[in-house]
Amino acid sequence: MTDERICERAAEIIMSGGTPRSVALQFPAWFVNNHDGIVRLWEIINRRTWRFKDE
């Protein structure tokens, strides 16, 4: 699977109610380099801060 396809799939996971954790579990190696964007997308969709930032 290409990086572009993984990115599309990760966005689909978030848009359908998934969490950054869901993306990390499905694409762990890709998530390591792209977590900021995934967390930001989740925050925009859900209008709140992702929980690890609350500390």
Backbone as CSV, one residue per row, in Angstrom:
resi,resn,N_x,N_y,N_z,CA_x,CA_y,CA_z,C_x,C_y,C_z
1,MET,0.849,-1.174,0.000,0.000,0.000,0.000,0.899,1.243,0.000
2,THR,0.596,2.198,-0.837,1.396,3.420,-0.925,1.114,4.353,0.250
3,ASP,2.038,5.276,0.486,1.843,6.274,1.544,0.570,7.075,1.312
4,GLU,0.315,7.413,0.058,-0.891,8.177,-0.263,-2.149,7.388,0.089
5,ARG,-2.147,6.114,-0.212,-3.313,5.274,0.092,-3.471,5.103,1.604
6,ILE,-2.365,4.954,2.323,-2.433,4.858,3.784,-2.994,6.152,4.361
7,CYS,-2.562,7.273,3.833,-3.057,8.571,4.286,-4.568,8.673,4.073
8,GLU,-5.036,8.269,2.915,-6.467,8.287,2.629,-7.223,7.367,3.583
9,ARG,-6.685,6.193,3.810,-7.331,5.231,4.706,-7.353,5.748,6.143
10,ALA,-6.257,6.367,6.581,-6.194,6.935,7.925,-7.247,8.031,8.095
11,ALA,-7.386,8.885,7.093,-8.403,9.940,7.151,-9.802,9.331,7.189
12,GLU,-10.031,8.281,6.434,-11.332,7.595,6.457,-11.641,7.050,7.851
13,ILE,-10.625,6.494,8.500,-10.807,5.956,9.857,-11.254,7.069,10.804
14,ILE,-10.578,8.215,10.747,-10.920,9.342,11.616,-12.306,9.880,11.269
15,MET,-12.593,10.042,9.992,-13.876,10.606,9.563,-15.053,9.701,9.913
16,SER,-14.804,8.419,10.041,-15.898,7.494,10.366,-16.016,7.230,11.872
17,GLY,-15.343,8.054,12.678,-15.488,7.940,14.124,-14.333,7.274,14.838
18,GLY,-13.296,6.901,14.109,-12.125,6.287,14.734,-11.289,7.315,15.473
19,THR,-10.288,6.831,16.151,-9.405,7.697,16.930,-7.978,7.596,16.384
20,PRO,-7.097,8.511,16.803,-5.696,8.361,16.429,-5.142,6.990,16.842
21,ARG,-5.613,6.475,17.954,-5.183,5.146,18.389,-5.580,4.085,17.367
22,SER,-6.768,4.201,16.809,-7.222,3.262,15.782,-6.274,3.264,14.586
23,VAL,-5.865,4.454,14.188,-4.930,4.584,13.065,-3.584,3.981,13.447
24,ALA,-3.120,4.275,14.663,-1.822,3.749,15.116,-1.806,2.231,15.146
25,LEU,-2.906,1.637,15.548,-2.970,0.175,15.603,-2.965,-0.449,14.215
26,GLN,-3.587,0.210,13.248,-3.654,-0.346,11.900,-2.397,-0.051,11.083
27,PHE,-1.805,1.127,11.279,-0.630,1.549,10.503,0.458,2.087,11.431
28,PRO,1.016,1.262,12.304,1.952,1.769,13.321,3.193,2.459,12.761
29,ALA,3.845,1.894,11.769,5.067,2.499,11.235,4.760,3.833,10.562
30,TRP,3.675,3.914,9.836,3.271,5.146,9.163,2.886,6.197,10.194
31,PHE,2.215,5.786,11.261,1.753,6.701,12.297,2.914,7.414,12.983
32,VAL,4.017,6.728,13.169,5.180,7.313,13.840,5.586,8.625,13.167
33,ASN,5.545,8.680,11.846,5.952,9.886,11.117,4.804,10.852,10.829
34,ASN,3.575,10.435,11.053,2.440,11.255,10.642,1.419,11.522,11.749
35,HIS,1.780,11.254,12.987,0.819,11.375,14.078,0.290,12.790,14.282
36,ASP,1.115,13.806,14.060,0.643,15.180,14.268,-0.562,15.505,13.391
37,GLY,-0.502,15.112,12.133,-1.605,15.376,11.219,-2.851,14.595,11.576
38,ILE,-2.675,13.354,12.001,-3.819,12.523,12.375,-4.489,13.077,13.630
39,VAL,-3.701,13.444,14.613,-4.260,14.018,15.843,-4.957,15.331,15.519
40,ARG,-4.364,16.158,14.703,-4.978,17.445,14.344,-6.297,17.236,13.614
41,LEU,-6.349,16.292,12.684,-7.601,15.995,11.985,-8.665,15.554,12.982
42,TRP,-8.302,14.674,13.908,-9.254,14.210,14.924,-9.776,15.396,15.750
43,GLU,-8.872,16.304,16.141,-9.265,17.453,16.945,-10.233,18.369,16.188
44,ILE,-9.984,18.586,14.925,-10.864,19.444,14.131,-12.234,18.804,13.973
45,ILE,-12.268,17.522,13.661,-13.538,16.814,13.477,-14.337,16.785,14.779
46,ASN,-13.658,16.557,15.900,-14.329,16.385,17.184,-14.415,17.650,18.037
47,ARG,-13.806,18.721,17.577,-13.839,20.015,18.266,-13.407,19.935,19.721
48,ARG,-12.385,19.145,19.952,-11.787,19.082,21.293,-10.350,18.588,21.171
49,THR,-9.604,18.733,22.249,-8.204,18.337,22.279,-8.089,16.840,22.503
50,TRP,-7.202,16.201,21.766,-6.937,14.787,21.973,-6.377,14.602,23.369
51,ARG,-6.774,13.570,24.047,-6.530,13.417,25.476,-5.085,13.460,25.928
52,PHE,-4.125,13.003,25.123,-2.741,13.042,25.597,-2.248,14.469,25.726
53,LYS,-2.917,15.419,25.121,-2.510,16.822,25.229,-3.074,17.498,26.473
54,ASP,-3.988,16.817,27.170,-4.608,17.383,28.360,-3.665,17.413,29.562
55,GLU,-2.630,16.619,29.546,-1.745,16.477,30.706,-0.863,17.686,30.894
